[in-house]
Amino acid sequence: MHVPVSPNLSRRRVLITGASAGIGAAIARAFAAEGSHLELGARRMAKLEELGERLRQEYGIEVNCRRMDVRDRSQVEAWVEDLAQEGRIPDILVNNAGLSRDLLPIHEGRPDGWDEMIDTNVKGLLYMTRAILPYMVTRDSGHVIHIGSTAGDTVYPGGNVYNATKFAVKALTEGMNLDLVGTRIRVSSVDPGLVETEFSQVRFRGDEERARKVYQGYTPLSSEDVAEVVRYVAAAPPHVNLVRTVVYPTDQRNPYVLHRREEGEE
Ligand SMILES: NC(=O)c1ccc[n+]([C@@H]2O[C@H](COP(=O)([O-])OP(=O)(O)OC[C@H]3O[C@@H](n4cnc5c(N)ncnc54)[C@H](OP(=O)(O)O)[C@@H]3O)[C@@H](O)[C@H]2O)c1
């Protein structure tokens, strides 16, 4: 039988955007294991439903899935209105949905990819937060957790617009904390280095060979590693606010310093 590690997360309601894959799906599982109830959103409904069903069966929790695109403000607002009407406003909002596109110098960049990154990583996070925070303020409780990135600390070649979106997330984590001083609401970000997910396949627009190479020769973080940090941040006692938690694989010390081993090397 699974024993939850953090009893204070049991029966809390957690909303996770981008829960159909990667880090978001792992975060859903980590909270499910604590007995939290889940509100999951993403565009690929079949993947969400499959995950939701597994978590309901394994952990006996409530899981509601919603097909939604964080870039569409009316969809975000309609979701939150429905949650409010049904008494399911979350205690914890995890703004995870995000992506990168391409790794091109700015003068060769693709503006369609820039729009996707800015609309998802920055505006989507803002729409979700704006819709849910007023309810948290009224209750004077809640926790907003952003999935930022070490790309929000250090710029790397070709990262330009993706870096800018994650720098924006960092600024919003800080700014929201200032705006909420005097309330009991916490705002945190968990900022990972290299994590092996579908992220690079999306970045390189389905070029699987190129995506695979990103993770070769070293041990990247897994989605579960990041989810465990998110769980820890959420489980901290109410007077403790882990504002930014940066997590790298041991083989990566910053975006430039990555130790790759030759084949056969231990
Ligand atoms: N992987 C890394 O190395 C890494 C490092 C640092 C930070 N991050 C951050 O971690 C977060 C999760 O990325 P990941 O690595 O788990 O990538 P992933 O495996 O590609 O998962 C991304 C998730 O976001 C969802 N999503 C994307 N656009 C969306 C939209 N417009 N509306 C709703 N959901 C959307 C996707 O679902 P649908 O396609 O079904 O909508 C998917 O569930 C992102 O914010 C990313 O920037 C990743």
The ligand as an ORCA input file, in Angstrom:
! r2SCAN-3c Opt
* xyz 0 1
  N      12.462     19.356    -20.544
  C      13.321     20.270    -20.106
  O      14.551     20.125    -20.284
  C      12.832     21.475    -19.352
  C      13.751     22.213    -18.620
  C      13.331     23.333    -17.924
  C      12.000     23.697    -17.934
  N      11.104     22.981    -18.671
  C       9.699     23.436    -18.659
  O       8.886     22.391    -18.152
  C       7.563     22.561    -18.635
  C       7.041     21.215    -19.146
  O       7.844     20.796    -20.253
  P       8.219     19.282    -20.542
  O       9.686     19.181    -20.552
  O       7.435     18.375    -19.676
  O       7.759     19.181    -22.071
  P       6.718     18.205    -22.821
  O       7.029     16.783    -22.504
  O       6.728     18.646    -24.243
  O       5.310     18.578    -22.140
  C       4.729     19.846    -22.334
  C       3.308     19.826    -21.810
  O       2.737     21.133    -21.993
  C       1.502     21.004    -22.655
  N       1.218     22.192    -23.462
  C       2.010     22.746    -24.412
  N       1.370     23.787    -24.967
  C       0.159     23.879    -24.348
  C      -0.947     24.748    -24.489
  N      -0.938     25.733    -25.393
  N      -2.033     24.580    -23.688
  C      -2.054     23.565    -22.793
  N      -1.031     22.711    -22.598
  C       0.063     22.869    -23.380
  C       1.619     19.746    -23.502
  O       0.337     19.170    -23.689
  P      -0.518     19.171    -25.047
  O       0.448     19.100    -26.190
  O      -1.382     17.952    -24.895
  O      -1.310     20.434    -24.977
  C       2.436     18.850    -22.566
  O       1.589     18.201    -21.645
  C       7.625     23.662    -19.688
  O       7.181     24.885    -19.101
  C       9.111     23.749    -20.016
  O       9.477     25.018    -20.481
  C      11.479     21.862    -19.364
*
